[in-house]
Amino acid sequence: MYLLAIPAVPLTNPSTFKGLNIAGAWAGDRIICLGDYADSWPDGVVGDGDFSQAASGVASESEDATDRSPQAFTESCRTVRTVNYGYEKDVSYPTDRVWALRNISKKLYVRSDGVPTINGGNNFTYEDHDGLEGFPNLGHVLLANILWSSDNSTPMDFSDVQGAWAGDRVDIRLMDDVAEEIQEEEWMDISRREATILYNILLEEGDVRGDLPEEPKTSLE
């Protein structure tokens, strides 16, 4: 999630972070959670630039990237274990600010204060907004939308085996930094819809109980 989230403060000399994964480096990229049983791609996602030619067998499999298998793509991937935030994490990603998960391709967004968290009584509440750090958070919203597989046994309850956002361009920004753009370009706020989906998933899994509370007006302003 932090590779998609542009820090609240500019990173100092990010070019010196050689070999490290820099916070915000994936912002605006196409994002997909590719299942082990996937044998297809979302339309219009795969291009030559999406593959590492150094990956074993990838370059020789096909000259046309759209013909390559999902398995060939996974061979070109690398594991991300740590992210360099440039500063202390709470400086780069303050928990008292509202963040927006944005689907740039579809002009949709979800506010961090529109995602209720689980309190000590295992109930959903809007009273404990914690920026990107709450549970659940914008990362869970993202995951529920970017799953892609070809096997009906793989999806979570209340999410699709082929997510509506799979392969879309996504970023996470401070709401204050994008509020004007969102308003002028008439992006759609789907925070409540996504909160309902998360509630149903966690209710089914037994992680939350009770009803989904109404979203307070303050978080909508």
Sequence and secondary structure as in RCSB ss.txt:
>XXXX:A:sequence
MYLLAIPAVPLTNPSTFKGLNIAGAWAGDRIICLGDYADSWPDGVVGDGDFSQAASGVASESEDATDRSPQAFTE
SCRTVRTVNYGYEKDVSYPTDRVWALRNISKKLYVRSDGVPTINGGNNFTYEDHDGLEGFPNLGHVLLANILWSS
DNSTPMDFSDVQGAWAGDRVDIRLMDDVAEEIQEEEWMDISRREATILYNILLEEGDVRGDLPEEPKTSLE
>XXXX:A:secstr
 TTTB  SS  SSGGG TTS BTTTTTTSB  EE TT     TT   GGGS TTSTTHHHH SSGGGS HHHHHH
T       B SS HHHHS TTS EEEEETTTTEEEEGGGS EE TTSBEESS   TT SSS HHHHHHHHHEE S
 TTSS TTS SB TTTT BEEEEEHHHHHHHHHHTT EE HHHHHHHHHHHHHHHTS BS      GGGT 
